[in-house]
Amino acid sequence: METSSKIHHFLNRVKIKWNRILFIQATYSIFTIIAGYVLVTGLFSFFQSPFLKYGWCGLIIILLGLGLYTSCRLSRIDKDRAALLTEAKYPELNNSLINAVQLERHLTSSQDKTFSLSFIREQLQRTQSEIQNIDPESVVSGQRAVPARNLFLVTLVALILATALLPDFKVLSDPQKLAQVTPKENKKAPQLTNQQTDYHISDLMLKLEYPSYTGLKREILAKGPLKALPGTEVQITGNSNLPIKEAELVVNNRDHFLMDVTELKKLKGSFMVREKGHYQFRITSPNGEKVLLKEKHSIELDQDKSPQVILFPSNPKPVYYETDTVQMYYESHDDFGISKIDLIAQINNDTLTKSIKRFKQPEKDSTGSFSWNLSLESLHPGDEVQYFLEVKDNDNVTGPNSGQSEIYSFVIFDSRKEQENLVRLQEELSEKMIALLANGLVEGEILKTTTTDPLSGKKLLSSHSDALIDIIGLAQRIRDQAKDFDNFPRPYLTLLTSIIKGLTAIREDQINTINKIQGTILKPTPAGFNAGSVAVLNNRMVAHLEQDILYLIKMTNRQKMEQVMDLEDQLSQLTEALREEFENIRDKKSPLTSNQLNSKLSKIQQTLQKMMDKLSRQNQTTPDEFLNSKSYKSMNLEDTVASLEKIKDLANQGKIDEALEQLKKVAEDLRELSNQLDQASSSMDSLVDNQVMEQIDESITKLESLEKKQKQVIESTSEINQKLRADQARQFEFSIKSFFDELIKDVAAIQDLLDKDSKYLDEHKAMIKMRELLQEETKVRQKIKSLSQKTIDSSLSEDLGENFKALNDARKQLSQSITEQDSLRTRGFQKFKESLPMIKEKYETLNELAELNDLNEFNVLFKNTYPEIFRWQGSMRSTRNQREDIGNRLNQDLKEVTRLNSEISKKLGSLKRKIESNNPSFLGEQDKSQLNKLADQEKEMSQQSKEMKDLFNKMNQQNPMLPPSLSKNMDNAERNLQNAESRLKSQQIQRGLDSENRALKSIQETKNQLNALKNSSSQMSDQGKRQTPLRLGTGNRRDS
């Protein structure tokens, strides 16, 4: 019986799901009948014509009846039908469920012995096992209620549309009123028909006078319905078929406008279009009876679209300085005319409006540019600015429509805040480096005293490598932010770069060692592990960190001192200004109020508190290098703050003399603090010690001597070279002239080919189509950008769906444009066409140089032009799926250009070899001897450059704040001097002169870097030697 009950339970759940769907269908049907009733009654009362009235209502009733019949054909079911539904859903049951249901009845029948009871129980058992994995809820699909739901939604939408679109749509909710409509109308219909059919208006003519701001001409319509802009004056004329006494225009059953009646039949009137609806004629017969004609003429409104404007910032940046200029371009459009364009800026909570353009005569399209000078605005560091363009049209009827561009934003650069953030990051970097240094020192002692196995060595290197990742990343972040500061000291950047490069190299070596250890561990026969490599890497890291931390802390402390000194300057200026105000009040020269005095005193207190906070934080970290903690504590700052409060009270009481005396005491305290800060700044360790500075001075002296000698060598070499070129010109004058005549022909042939290709690409149909598609793509991309911002801005408004739809349509349009471009197979040709003007310009220059017979300049430019043709030829060959007609033409022309370039190259090479082979014959013994002497001088200077390179390498290892580019420049100088030596000895004068100039450039760059380093170090040292700016006295004028 348990098996039978499970089957019954399964079928009961199927019946419950069926009944649930049946209930949903019945609910939808009831709502459909209600909505249909409302719709039918509304249409019945709306239409005046019996044909339309009964026709529409009958059609809707028939359609609803068919829909209800087809969508609600469900009835209650028993267990047999539930079993059949299950069998139909799951055919793999093979009618076992329906058989079990029907056979189960025989178990309870005591008389029926037709079937074996054991067979029935076995059948039930098997059926129960087959249905135990079937979900009864899945037998009856919820889709059965979808037709009823859809029918209800269609009826509801039809009702909503009829209510929204049909004027005077009324719903008769009272059935008795509906039943009474037809009899009353039938009784009165004959009388109304006789009266109204006697009158009708013919020969209607409508003259539309559009608003003046549109600039539209008068329009004449010969029909009754009209569509016009709001504010349009409509003049109506017509003729009545019967004599009338008066006539009126009735607009929307509400507004009445009297018409002129002439000759008892001609009508003339006018009204102003303000809203959509309809108008009718109401006439008065000669006997005084008023009749409203049934015919309604529709009125539709035409919309004056909002203007559009697109903003193109030429230099959009997230951060601007207070003195920067925001350059922007704009493009605006309106259907009738633009009246003005404004720049709207939201600065914090204030709104700024700047006029960009005003139009005396409205224009439909306008493009232009605007430069927004931020220095003219009252901007402060840290201000957040959002700006956009707003355009308004010239609609003077309903008011100007407006449109706005995409919103852009930026922040005014706050150097003080950014410097404070930078110092915090440097402190964080120092802490991480110190923690890693401590770990390295501890592990270094362990490596000295114990034997390290491979796994321990790998674990140690892995932990160090992971720590270095954070340190290097943070140092890179600090360096990138520091580059935004124009006045950030160059040695500081050099230090950060040295930290990054040095620790990166150490980490790479650690990773390589880890890989070697891993390979050792995985070998079947482990090789001996050398723990010395781990100890060496650890020692390298410790040494590097010790040096980096020392200079990093010095750098950070100097930056903190600069911030404190800046606050001290502000405090001095505020105190001096307050003293002058007190003296003016005492001498009755100032109308300053007590509130203004309190404001100035509060500002002094805030600045003093900010400076003390910085000193306190610094005193907690590294007091020995920054500020003597005892001297800091010796100042009774609480008395200073109390004195400022006392000054406030005295000023409020009008005791100016006493307040001034108290202010002098505060000034003395501030002077003492200023002197202590000066002493602390001057006593700070120099970032570049005296020994290094002496080496820098000596190096500058040596470089100046090298520069002087190199200039003398270049001058002597140039004299020999000029003499040689003059002799060569006389000897090879005819050869060079004939050579350049041939070159002009070759270059002209190349120019002719390129001109023909350019013209061919301009006139080819596929390229013209490609050009149009590219222009369309540019417009669509700009539209997508504008719509994207518009969609984001409307995320909380009702226009989000429409904006998304417009954005998707624009993206589809872009995809279609790109697909069309790909189908043309001309992308590679388009790129070549875009580069053709530059290539033609180069060959034009080559032609001019050939006419001037300038061999050297021609050779240099040709070396840069020749590879360009090779690159495009290779690109054309490697490009797949391109048009054969264009490809064959361009490949053939480029092949010819390459051949002509090869001819030019061969001629250049032959002429140069011929000239160089004759160089010894033009040089006298004195010139050759002079060249050898110059070569010896270059050799001597090359040795000096090598020594300076080694010195700079050593200095850089000792002090990471010295840039490694010093040694790199001297290495370049050494190499170029060696080249100059060898070329002068081989009498290659022109090439030797080029090497000499490059060597001189490297020497000058090194000298300039050393001077800049020296000047920056001097400036940082002089900061602590300034005099206190406080100048407080008792007289009316400042102390001299």
RAVENTA-V981732 format. One record per helix or strand. SS is the DSSP state (2 for helix, 1 for strand). FROM is the first residue (numbers start at 1). LEN is the number of residues. If there is no record, write none. Layout:
ss = (SS	SS)
from = (FROM	FROM)
len = (LEN	LEN)
This chain:
ss = (2	2	2	2	2	2	2	2	2	1	2	1	1	1	1	1	1	1	1	1	1	1	1	1	2	1	1	1	2	2	2	2	2	2	2	2	2	2	2	2	2	2	2	2	2	2	2)
from = (2	50	79	91	96	117	136	142	175	201	212	219	226	233	246	255	266	277	290	297	308	319	325	350	374	384	402	408	415	454	490	532	594	629	637	656	690	733	765	800	827	855	884	919	925	965	989)
len = (45	22	11	3	12	15	3	24	22	9	3	3	4	8	6	8	7	8	3	6	6	2	23	24	3	10	3	5	35	29	33	55	33	6	17	27	42	31	29	25	25	24	34	4	34	21	37)
